[in-house]
């Protein structure tokens, strides 16, 4: 409107940076957000170092990516980076480097080199202690410390970027920063980070992402082995046909891809060690369910997103859901890229394939040696009868799913349960 008076109200730097520390990261997810940046920069090798020093511990995340120009580095350290993200780029809000880092530390330094021929290394720092004093969004250049000098040494041979976390107040509280507890805690966090990165970036580590080679990720000099939730090397697993759904967006439509997997029961795994490894960080029951990928990066690992509850009988059921970054808004991806919400239209389309997957997983579970072992106290005749009834129930559910709509399926089961509750129980319906 003509003549309208406006005021520029810049937020308090000290207040806002303090608030942004509590978005919801933990140590492994904060590191993962920085690994996103390294992959976007084209890195083929990423290293995470944790160094315990009494009252001076630090963390380095280095890569051999393209590096950043001076203006690019300044922009990277801005809260809410002013740049557009390309389709399927792992970044999202322009906040991850800062919010992920400051969720764990008070001093963030980034060193970067862009040229193989020239050894010029740019060094810029954001320090919350300085911001708290000045209440300004100040970036300082060319600071130094033992951690920064170690980071500088990593860039002597080739281009890349190193992120340095110092003053680890959220990782090692002051009273523990110089004792054995602090050392053990940092070691434990490194181990958890290894598990998390091996799972979240398993497609990149395994070289399964079209258009790029394998990405080597190391934590404290230990190369990570991809943790692939669908046991691709197990010959006894079952793979369901992929299903593709169209989801409408403001700019057209985009695909959501669903594929179900039934993992082998314990007695059908190639080895007990592999069975234990594939149980995952949360173990079998809590690792069942949906594995949701945004641009090949895992953002949800397990659980059914409200489609059904966790069930011991379904622990062998896992499914991948893939979507591209143009569906970020529909899936409500959060800043930390740790949670998503299934859009209502997708939720409705997934009900039937998820039900079918669970029927097959229930069948595999009950046919396993472990499932049979639960009835060892019953007589042979009773055991055979119960097994036969369960098999009939599984076959019935599978047939109904194949031939009828989900609504009709539920109606038929409701009628059977109402008229013959004991039989429905024996049929496991």
C-alpha positions in Angstrom: 0.0 0.0 0.0 1.4 3.4 -0.9 2.7 5.3 2.1 2.9 2.3 4.3 5.8 2.7 6.8 7.9 -0.4 7.4 10.4 -1.3 10.1 13.2 -3.8 9.8 13.3 -5.9 13.0 16.4 -8.0 13.1 16.3 -10.8 15.7 18.7 -10.7 18.6 21.7 -12.8 17.6 22.4 -13.9 21.1 18.8 -14.9 21.8 18.1 -16.6 18.5 21.3 -18.7 18.4 20.6 -19.9 21.9 17.1 -21.0 20.9 18.3 -22.8 17.7 20.5 -25.1 19.8 17.4 -27.0 20.9 15.9 -28.2 17.6 16.3 -31.8 18.6 19.6 -33.2 17.4 21.6 -35.7 19.2 25.3 -36.3 18.5 24.9 -38.9 15.7 22.1 -37.0 13.9 24.1 -33.7 14.1 27.1 -35.4 12.5 24.8 -36.9 9.8 23.6 -33.5 8.9 27.2 -32.4 8.2 27.8 -35.6 6.2 24.8 -34.5 4.0 26.8 -31.4 3.1 29.9 -33.4 2.2 28.0 -35.7 -0.1 26.4 -32.7 -1.8 29.9 -31.3 -2.3 30.8 -34.5 -4.2 33.0 -36.0 -1.6 34.1 -39.6 -2.1 35.7 -39.9 1.3 34.4 -38.5 4.6 36.2 -38.8 8.0 34.9 -38.1 11.5 37.5 -37.7 14.2 36.7 -37.4 17.9 39.6 -36.3 20.1 39.5 -36.3 23.9 41.7 -33.7 25.5 41.2 -32.6 29.1 39.1 -29.4 28.9 40.0 -29.2 25.2 38.2 -32.0 23.4 37.1 -31.5 19.8 35.5 -33.1 16.8 36.5 -32.9 13.1 34.4 -33.8 10.1 36.5 -33.7 6.9 35.8 -34.5 3.3 37.5 -34.4 -0.1 34.7 -32.5 -1.8 34.9 -29.4 -4.0 35.5 -26.9 -1.2 34.0 -23.4 -1.0 34.9 -20.0 -2.3 35.2 -17.2 0.2 31.7 -15.9 -0.5 30.4 -19.5 -0.5 31.9 -20.0 3.0 30.4 -16.8 4.3 27.0 -17.8 2.9 27.4 -21.3 4.4 27.8 -19.8 7.9 24.7 -17.6 7.5 21.6 -18.8 9.4 19.2 -19.5 6.6 21.6 -19.8 3.6 20.5 -17.6 0.7 20.7 -20.1 -2.1 18.4 -22.4 -4.0 18.7 -26.2 -3.6 18.7 -28.5 -6.6 16.3 -31.4 -6.9 17.4 -34.3 -4.7 20.1 -32.2 -3.0 20.4 -33.4 0.6 20.2 -29.9 2.1 16.9 -28.3 2.8 16.6 -25.2 5.0 20.2 -23.7 5.0 20.4 -24.3 8.7 21.9 -27.8 9.2 25.6 -26.8 9.4 24.9 -24.3 12.1 22.0 -25.9 14.1 23.6 -29.3 13.9 26.9 -28.0 15.1 25.6 -25.7 17.8 23.4 -28.5 19.2 26.7 -30.0 20.4 29.3 -27.2 20.7 29.7 -23.5 21.2 32.5 -22.8 18.6 32.2 -23.8 15.0 35.1 -23.3 12.5 35.0 -24.3 8.8 38.2 -24.7 6.8 38.0 -25.1 3.1 40.3 -25.3 0.0 39.1 -25.3 -3.6 42.3 -25.6 -5.7 44.6 -28.5 -6.2 47.4 -26.3 -7.4 47.0 -23.5 -4.9 47.2 -24.3 -1.2 45.2 -21.3 0.0 43.0 -22.5 2.9 40.1 -20.3 4.1 39.3 -20.4 7.8 36.1 -18.8 9.3 34.6 -19.2 12.8 31.2 -18.7 14.4 31.6 -18.5 18.2 28.5 -18.4 20.5 30.5 -16.9 23.3 31.4 -14.0 21.0 27.9 -13.7 19.8 26.6 -13.6 23.4 28.9 -10.7 24.2 28.3 -8.6 21.0 24.7 -9.7 20.1 25.9 -9.6 16.5 26.1 -12.2 13.7 29.9 -11.9 13.5 32.1 -14.3 11.6 35.8 -14.2 12.4 38.5 -15.2 10.0 41.8 -17.0 10.5 41.4 -18.0 14.1 43.8 -20.7 15.4 43.8 -23.5 18.0 45.3 -27.0 18.2 42.1 -28.4 16.7 42.1 -25.8 13.8 45.7 -26.5 13.1 45.0 -30.3 12.9 42.2 -29.5 10.5 44.5 -27.4 8.4 46.9 -30.3 8.1 44.2 -32.4 6.6 43.9 -30.0 3.7 47.6 -29.7 2.8 47.5 -32.4 0.1 44.2 -31.8 -1.7 41.0 -29.7 -1.8 38.1 -30.3 0.6 36.4 -29.0 3.7 36.9 -29.6 7.4 34.3 -28.7 10.1 35.7 -28.2 13.6 33.6 -28.4 16.8 35.2 -26.9 19.9 33.9 -26.1 23.4 31.8 -29.2 23.4 29.5 -28.1 26.2 26.5 -30.3 25.2 28.8 -33.3 24.7 31.1 -33.1 27.7 29.6 -30.9 30.5 32.3 -28.9 32.3 32.5 -31.2 35.3 33.3 -34.2 33.1 35.4 -32.5 30.5 38.8 -33.6 32.0 38.2 -37.0 33.5 37.8 -40.6 32.4 34.0 -40.4 32.2 34.4 -37.8 29.5 36.8 -39.9 27.6 34.4 -42.9 27.8 31.5 -40.8 26.8 33.2 -39.5 23.7 34.2 -43.0 22.7 30.6 -44.2 23.2 29.2 -41.4 21.1 31.7 -42.3 18.3 30.4 -45.9 18.3 26.8 -44.7 18.1 27.7 -42.4 15.3 29.3 -45.2 13.4 26.0 -47.3 13.7 23.9 -44.3 12.7 26.0 -43.2 9.6 26.3 -46.8 8.4 22.5 -47.0 8.4 21.5 -43.6 7.2 23.9 -43.5 4.3 24.0 -47.2 3.5 23.1 -46.7 -0.2 25.9 -44.2 -0.6 28.4 -46.4 1.2 27.4 -49.5 -0.9 27.5 -47.5 -4.2 23.8 -48.0 -4.9 23.1 -44.4 -5.8 22.9 -43.8 -9.5 25.4 -41.4 -10.9 28.0 -41.6 -8.2 30.5 -44.2 -6.9 30.9 -45.5 -3.4 31.3 -43.0 -0.6 33.9 -44.1 2.0 32.9 -43.0 5.5 35.3 -43.5 8.4 34.8 -42.8 12.1 38.0 -42.5 14.1 39.8 -44.2 11.2 37.5 -47.2 11.1 35.8 -47.7 7.7 32.1 -48.2 8.0 30.3 -51.1 6.5 26.9 -50.3 5.1 24.0 -51.5 7.3 21.4 -52.5 4.7 18.1 -53.2 6.4 16.7 -55.5 3.7 19.4 -58.2 3.9 20.3 -58.2 0.2 22.8 -61.0 0.6 20.4 -63.4 2.2 19.1 -65.9 -0.3 16.1 -66.8 1.8 14.6 -63.3 1.9 11.4 -62.5 0.0 11.1 -59.4 -2.2 7.7 -58.1 -3.1 7.1 -56.3 -6.4 7.7 -52.6 -6.2 4.6 -50.4 -6.3 4.6 -46.8 -7.5 2.1 -44.2 -6.4 1.5 -40.7 -7.9 1.2 -37.8 -5.4 -0.1 -34.4 -6.5 2.1 -31.4 -5.7 1.6 -27.6 -6.4 3.8 -28.0 -9.4 2.4 -31.2 -10.8 2.9 -34.7 -9.5 5.7 -36.9 -8.1 6.3 -40.6 -7.4 6.4 -42.4 -4.1 7.9 -45.9 -4.5 7.1 -48.7 -2.0 8.7 -52.1 -1.9 8.2 -54.8 0.8 10.7 -57.3 2.1 10.3 -60.4 4.3 13.5 -61.2 6.0 14.4 -64.8 6.8 13.7 -66.1 10.3 16.6 -66.8 12.5 17.0 -70.5 11.5 17.0 -69.5 7.8 19.7 -66.8 8.0 23.1 -67.6 6.5 24.7 -67.3 9.9 23.8 -66.3 13.5 26.2 -63.4 13.3 24.4 -62.0 10.3 21.1 -62.5 12.0 22.3 -60.5 15.0 23.9 -57.8 12.8 20.7 -57.3 10.8 18.7 -56.9 14.0 19.9 -53.3 13.8 20.6 -50.6 16.4 17.0 -50.9 17.8 16.9 -54.7 17.6 14.4 -56.8 15.6 11.0 -55.7 17.0 11.7 -52.0 16.8 13.4 -52.2 13.4 10.3 -53.7 11.8 8.3 -51.5 9.5 8.9 -48.6 7.2 12.3 -47.3 6.0 11.7 -43.9 4.4 14.2 -42.4 2.1 14.5 -38.8 0.9 16.8 -38.7 -2.1 18.4 -42.0 -1.1 19.2 -40.8 2.4 17.4 -42.6 5.1 15.2 -40.4 7.3 13.1 -43.0 9.2 14.3 -46.4 10.1 11.5 -48.7 11.4 8.0 -48.2 12.8 4.7 -48.2 11.0 3.9 -44.5 11.1 0.5 -45.2 12.6 -0.5 -47.7 10.0 -0.3 -50.5 12.5 1.4 -51.4 15.8 4.6 -53.1 16.6 4.1 -56.9 16.7 6.5 -59.7 17.5 4.9 -61.7 14.7 5.8 -58.9 12.2 9.4 -58.5 13.1 10.6 -59.9 9.8 8.6 -57.3 7.8 10.5 -54.3 6.4 9.6 -51.9 3.6 11.3 -49.1 1.7 9.5 -45.9 0.8 11.3 -43.5 -1.5 10.4 -39.9 -2.4 12.2 -37.0 -4.0 12.8 -33.6 -2.5 9.9 -32.0 -4.4 7.7 -33.9 -1.9 9.5 -32.4 1.2 6.5 -30.3 2.1 4.0 -33.1 1.6 6.1 -35.4 3.9 6.8 -32.5 6.4 10.5 -33.2 6.5 12.0 -31.4 9.6 15.2 -29.4 9.9 17.2 -32.2 11.4 15.9 -34.6 8.7 15.0 -37.1 11.5 11.3 -37.4 11.1 8.6 -37.4 8.4 4.8 -37.6 8.3 3.1 -39.8 5.7 0.8 -37.6 3.6 -2.9 -38.7 4.0 -3.1 -39.8 0.3 0.0 -41.9 0.7 -1.2 -43.3 4.0 -4.4 -44.5 2.3 -2.5 -46.0 -0.7 -0.1 -47.9 1.6 -2.8 -49.7 3.8 -3.2 -52.6 1.5 0.4 -53.3 0.5 1.5 -53.0 4.2 -1.3 -55.4 5.2 -0.2 -57.9 2.5 3.5 -57.6 3.6 2.5 -58.3 7.2 0.5 -61.4 6.3 3.5 -62.8 4.5 5.9 -61.8 7.4 3.5 -63.5 9.9 3.6 -66.6 7.8 7.4 -66.7 7.7 7.6 -66.1 11.4 5.2 -68.9 12.3 6.9 -71.4 10.0 10.3 -70.7 11.5 11.9 -73.0 14.1 11.6 -70.2 16.7 7.8 -70.0 16.1 7.4 -73.8 16.4 9.5 -73.8 19.6 6.8 -71.8 21.4 4.4 -74.8 21.3 6.8 -77.5 22.5 4.8 -78.0 25.7 1.7 -79.0 23.8 1.0 -82.5 22.5 2.0 -83.4 19.0 -1.6 -83.7 17.9 -2.6 -80.4 19.4 0.5 -78.8 17.9 -0.2 -80.1 14.4 -3.8 -79.0 14.7 -2.9 -75.4 15.8 -0.3 -75.1 13.1 -2.8 -76.2 10.5 -5.4 -73.7 11.6 -2.9 -70.9 11.6 -1.8 -71.9 8.1 -5.5 -71.8 7.0 -5.9 -68.4 8.5 -2.8 -67.1 6.7 -3.9 -68.5 3.4 -7.4 -67.0 3.9 -6.0 -63.6 4.6 -3.7 -63.7 1.6 -6.5 -64.8 -0.7 -8.8 -62.1 0.5 -6.1 -59.5 0.1 -5.5 -60.7 -3.5 -9.1 -60.8 -4.7 -11.0 -58.2 -2.7 -10.7 -54.5 -1.7 -9.4 -53.7 1.8 -12.8 -52.6 3.0 -14.4 -55.9 2.0 -11.5 -57.8 3.6 -12.1 -56.1 6.9 -15.8 -56.6 6.7 -15.4 -60.3 6.1 -13.0 -60.7 9.1 -15.3 -58.6 11.4 -18.2 -61.0 10.5 -16.1 -64.1 11.2 -14.9 -62.7 14.5 -18.4 -61.8 15.6 -20.0 -65.1 14.7 -17.2 -67.5 15.5 -14.8 -65.8 18.0 -13.1 -69.0 19.1 -12.4 -70.1 15.5 -11.2 -66.6 14.6 -8.7 -66.9 17.5 -7.5 -70.3 16.4 -7.1 -69.0 12.8 -5.1 -66.0 14.2 -7.5 -63.6 12.7 
